[in-house]
Amino acid sequence: MPSPSTSEGAVTILWNEGTVGEWAALFARVPRSTLPQCFAYAGAMGRTHGFVPRLGLIRRDGTPIGIVQLLERRTLRLFHQRQIHRGPLWLDGIEPDLEIQEAVFRLLRQACPDNPLNRASLLPELAAGPEAEAMLQRCGFRRFGPGYRTVWLDLSRGEEELRAAMARDWRQRLKGAEKAGLVIDLDWEAKNLPWLMKQEHEQALTKQFRPMTGALAVRIRNALLKGGGKGDGVLMVAALEDRSKTAAPAASALFYIHGGSATYQIGWSSESGRKSGAMRLVLWRAALALKARGVGWLDLGGINPDSAPGVTEFKLGTGGQAAESAGLFR
């Protein structure tokens, strides 16, 4: 088990100090926060897979500079699994120099040993590059998988600037969808999430990808709605064919809101929705709704140019910033 406090020179990590409310206040100071690092996600992972969260406050010379959430579970009373996915996160968007980050990852190595009785999984929110990988290796981590690739959409920009940044084809198809007579429904409680999860599983069978489990998706929604942190919530957006009570959905998407950021988690389109570009309208209207709520960044979720070139092109077409993390380590 991680000790209550560990240190590496001027850098320390305090584990499970303070209240959940204090943690949420720190989390809200992270401009581009990630879903796996929010406390609501930890609660859902606990109920679904038995993980227990450990909340780490990273300090330099006694001043908080970052946070990290470690999930841990024990199996057969002997084996420990520990994971840190898409963290640590830095307060106020101030990323420390590599020397300070190395001290942090040395402490995380102590907290997450990897041996026959302890299995560690580290997917750091650290930009890919030879320096980052060499630093993690010096800290005792071994790479065994690719990093996470996504697209970040900056919602702090004005509406005109957001549209101007889109790829030309993306913008033209959005205009077409806006003229198609679709009706947008904004559901800030994701009441129809079970229906969307059913569509998600059906399209996963067709497209041969691994879907998110319905139980985990619903539990994350429930935890976010309970107010696990400042600004937390959900948004489910649907584009309906018309205004009638029996109108069929043409496209729908689920967004998790965590701190000052949101994550595009699930998206689905019908055959007619794909022809009309309904998902572009769903994503655009969701971005405007999230922006109006005060969300600064939208994480558009994983991309893979090799296995999912169409999805990758769609997300890059929004005008967002592509990002790739250093890799998956143990």
C-alpha positions in Angstrom: 0.0 0.0 0.0 1.2 3.5 -0.7 2.4 5.3 2.4 0.6 8.4 3.6 3.4 10.5 2.3 6.3 9.8 0.0 9.1 12.2 -1.1 11.8 12.6 -3.7 13.9 15.7 -2.9 11.6 18.7 -2.9 8.7 16.7 -4.4 6.2 14.9 -2.2 3.0 13.0 -2.8 0.4 13.0 0.0 -2.0 10.1 -0.2 -5.6 10.4 0.8 -5.1 13.7 2.7 -8.1 16.1 3.0 -11.7 15.7 1.8 -13.2 14.7 -1.4 -14.5 18.3 -1.7 -10.9 19.6 -1.5 -9.8 17.1 -4.1 -12.7 18.2 -6.4 -11.6 21.9 -6.0 -8.0 20.9 -7.0 -9.4 18.8 -9.9 -11.4 21.9 -11.1 -8.0 23.7 -11.5 -6.9 21.4 -14.2 -7.7 22.9 -17.6 -7.6 19.7 -19.5 -8.8 17.1 -17.0 -9.3 13.5 -18.0 -12.2 11.2 -17.2 -10.2 8.3 -15.6 -8.7 10.8 -13.1 -12.0 12.1 -11.8 -13.5 10.8 -8.5 -16.8 9.8 -10.1 -15.0 7.5 -12.5 -13.2 5.9 -9.5 -16.6 5.3 -7.8 -18.0 3.6 -10.8 -14.9 1.5 -11.3 -15.2 0.5 -7.6 -18.8 -0.7 -8.0 -18.2 -2.4 -11.3 -14.7 -3.9 -10.9 -13.9 -3.6 -7.2 -11.2 -0.9 -7.4 -10.5 1.4 -4.5 -9.2 4.9 -5.2 -6.1 6.5 -3.7 -5.9 10.3 -4.2 -2.5 11.8 -4.4 -1.7 15.5 -3.9 1.6 16.3 -5.6 3.6 19.1 -4.0 6.9 20.9 -4.7 8.5 22.6 -1.7 5.1 22.3 0.0 3.1 24.0 -2.8 0.5 21.9 -4.6 1.4 21.5 -8.3 -0.6 18.4 -9.4 -2.9 15.5 -8.5 -3.0 11.9 -9.4 -5.7 9.2 -8.8 -4.5 5.6 -8.3 -7.0 2.7 -8.5 -6.2 -0.5 -6.6 -7.8 -3.9 -6.0 -6.7 -7.1 -4.4 -7.5 -10.5 -5.7 -7.2 -13.9 -4.0 -5.9 -11.9 -0.9 -2.4 -12.1 -2.4 -2.3 -10.2 -5.7 -2.6 -6.4 -6.1 -3.5 -4.6 -9.2 -2.8 -0.9 -9.4 -3.5 1.5 -12.3 -2.9 5.1 -13.0 -4.6 6.0 -16.3 -4.3 9.4 -18.0 -2.6 11.1 -15.0 -1.0 12.8 -13.2 -2.6 16.1 -14.0 -1.1 19.5 -13.4 -2.8 22.4 -11.7 -3.6 25.6 -13.6 -2.1 24.1 -16.8 1.5 24.6 -15.6 3.4 21.5 -16.6 6.6 21.2 -14.5 10.0 20.6 -16.1 11.2 17.1 -16.9 13.3 16.9 -13.7 10.3 17.5 -11.5 8.2 15.1 -13.5 10.9 12.4 -13.1 10.8 12.9 -9.3 7.0 12.4 -9.4 7.2 9.2 -11.5 9.8 7.8 -9.2 7.4 8.2 -6.3 4.6 6.7 -8.5 6.9 3.7 -9.1 7.2 3.2 -5.3 3.4 3.4 -5.1 2.9 1.0 -8.0 5.4 -1.9 -7.7 5.5 -4.5 -10.5 6.5 -8.0 -9.4 4.8 -11.5 -9.2 2.4 -10.3 -6.5 1.9 -6.7 -7.7 0.7 -5.8 -11.2 1.0 -2.1 -12.3 -0.6 -0.4 -15.3 0.5 3.2 -16.0 -0.9 5.2 -18.9 0.5 8.6 -18.2 -0.9 11.9 -19.4 2.5 12.6 -20.8 3.2 13.7 -24.4 4.9 11.0 -26.5 8.5 11.4 -27.3 11.9 9.8 -26.8 12.7 12.0 -23.7 9.5 11.0 -22.0 10.0 7.3 -22.6 13.6 7.4 -21.5 12.6 9.3 -18.3 9.9 6.6 -17.5 12.5 3.9 -18.1 14.9 5.6 -15.7 12.1 5.5 -13.1 11.7 1.8 -13.5 8.7 1.5 -15.8 8.7 -0.8 -18.8 6.6 0.0 -21.9 4.3 -2.8 -23.1 1.7 -1.0 -25.1 0.9 2.1 -27.3 -0.1 5.4 -25.8 -3.5 7.0 -25.9 -4.3 9.1 -29.0 -7.1 11.6 -29.0 -8.2 15.0 -30.2 -8.8 18.0 -27.9 -11.3 20.7 -28.9 -10.7 24.1 -27.4 -14.2 25.4 -26.5 -12.9 28.7 -25.1 -12.9 30.0 -28.7 -15.8 32.0 -30.1 -18.5 30.2 -32.2 -17.2 31.7 -35.5 -13.7 30.7 -34.7 -14.7 27.2 -33.9 -16.5 26.9 -37.2 -13.6 28.4 -39.2 -11.2 25.9 -37.7 -13.2 22.9 -39.1 -12.0 21.1 -42.2 -13.8 22.4 -45.3 -15.7 19.2 -46.0 -16.7 18.9 -42.3 -18.1 22.4 -42.2 -20.0 21.9 -45.5 -21.6 18.6 -44.2 -22.5 20.4 -41.0 -24.3 23.1 -43.0 -26.2 20.3 -44.9 -27.2 18.7 -41.6 -28.5 22.1 -40.3 -30.8 22.3 -43.3 -32.0 18.7 -43.1 -34.9 19.5 -40.7 -33.4 17.5 -37.8 -34.6 18.3 -34.3 -31.9 18.4 -31.5 -32.7 17.2 -28.0 -30.4 18.0 -25.1 -30.7 15.6 -22.2 -28.7 16.8 -19.2 -29.4 13.6 -17.2 -28.9 11.1 -20.0 -32.2 9.4 -19.2 -32.1 7.4 -22.4 -28.6 6.0 -21.8 -29.7 2.3 -21.7 -31.2 2.8 -25.2 -27.9 4.3 -26.5 -25.9 1.5 -24.9 -28.0 -1.0 -26.8 -27.2 0.8 -30.0 -23.5 0.9 -29.0 -23.3 -2.8 -28.5 -25.1 -3.6 -31.7 -22.7 -1.4 -33.7 -19.8 -2.9 -31.9 -20.8 -6.4 -33.2 -21.0 -5.0 -36.7 -17.8 -3.0 -36.7 -15.9 -5.5 -34.5 -14.7 -3.2 -31.7 -14.9 -3.6 -27.9 -17.7 -1.5 -26.5 -17.9 0.1 -23.0 -19.9 -2.0 -20.6 -23.4 -0.7 -20.0 -23.0 -1.1 -16.2 -19.9 1.1 -16.1 -21.4 3.7 -18.4 -24.5 4.0 -16.2 -22.6 4.1 -13.0 -20.3 6.9 -14.3 -23.4 8.8 -15.2 -25.0 8.3 -11.8 -21.8 9.3 -10.0 -21.3 12.5 -12.0 -25.0 13.5 -11.5 -24.6 13.1 -7.7 -22.2 16.0 -7.8 -18.9 14.2 -7.2 -17.0 17.5 -8.1 -17.5 21.1 -9.2 -19.1 21.2 -12.6 -19.5 17.4 -13.0 -22.4 16.2 -15.0 -23.5 14.5 -18.2 -25.1 15.4 -21.5 -26.8 13.1 -24.0 -27.6 14.7 -27.4 -30.0 13.2 -30.0 -30.9 14.4 -33.5 -34.4 13.4 -34.3 -35.8 13.0 -37.9 -38.7 15.4 -37.2 -40.8 17.0 -34.4 -43.4 14.2 -34.2 -43.7 12.1 -31.0 -42.7 9.0 -33.0 -39.7 10.6 -34.7 -36.8 8.1 -35.0 -33.3 9.2 -33.8 -30.9 9.8 -36.6 -27.8 10.2 -34.3 -27.0 10.4 -30.6 -24.0 10.9 -28.4 -23.0 10.8 -24.7 -20.7 13.3 -23.0 -19.3 13.1 -19.5 -18.5 16.4 -17.8 -15.6 16.4 -15.3 -14.3 19.6 -13.8 -13.6 22.1 -16.6 -13.5 19.5 -19.3 -15.8 16.9 -21.0 -15.3 13.6 -22.8 -17.1 12.4 -25.9 -17.8 8.8 -24.8 -20.3 7.2 -27.2 -21.6 8.1 -30.6 -24.2 6.4 -32.8 -25.9 7.1 -36.2 -28.6 5.4 -38.1 -28.2 4.8 -41.8 -30.3 7.9 -42.7 -28.3 9.8 -40.1 -25.0 9.0 -41.8 -26.4 10.2 -45.1 -27.6 13.5 -43.6 -24.5 14.1 -41.5 -26.6 14.1 -38.3 -23.6 13.2 -36.0 -21.8 16.4 -37.1 -24.8 18.4 -36.0 -25.0 16.4 -32.7 -21.3 17.1 -32.0 -21.6 20.8 -32.9 -24.7 21.4 -30.8 -23.1 19.5 -27.9 -19.9 21.6 -28.1 -22.0 24.8 -28.0 -24.1 23.5 -25.1 -20.9 22.5 -23.1 -19.3 25.8 -23.9 -22.3 27.7 -22.6 -22.0 25.6 -19.4 -18.4 26.7 -18.9 -16.6 23.7 -20.2 -13.2 24.8 -21.7 -12.0 21.6 -23.4 -13.7 18.6 -25.1 -11.8 15.4 -25.3 -13.1 13.7 -28.4 -11.9 10.2 -27.3 -9.5 7.8 -28.8 -8.4 7.8 -32.4 -6.5 5.2 -34.5 -5.6 6.1 -38.1 -4.8 2.4 -38.8 -7.8 0.5 -37.4 -10.4 3.3 -37.5 -9.4 5.8 -40.2 -12.9 7.1 -40.7 -13.4 7.9 -37.1 -10.0 9.5 -36.9 -10.7 11.7 -39.9 -14.1 12.7 -38.5 -12.6 13.8 -35.1 -9.7 15.6 -36.7 -12.1 17.4 -39.0 -13.5 19.3 -36.1 -10.3 21.5 -36.0 -9.2 20.1 -32.7 -5.6 19.4 -31.5 -4.3 15.8 -31.9 -2.5 14.4 -28.9 -0.6 11.2 -28.2 0.6 10.0 -24.8 3.9 8.3 -24.1 2.6 4.7 -23.9 1.3 2.0 -21.6 3.8 1.0 -18.9 4.1 -1.5 -16.1 
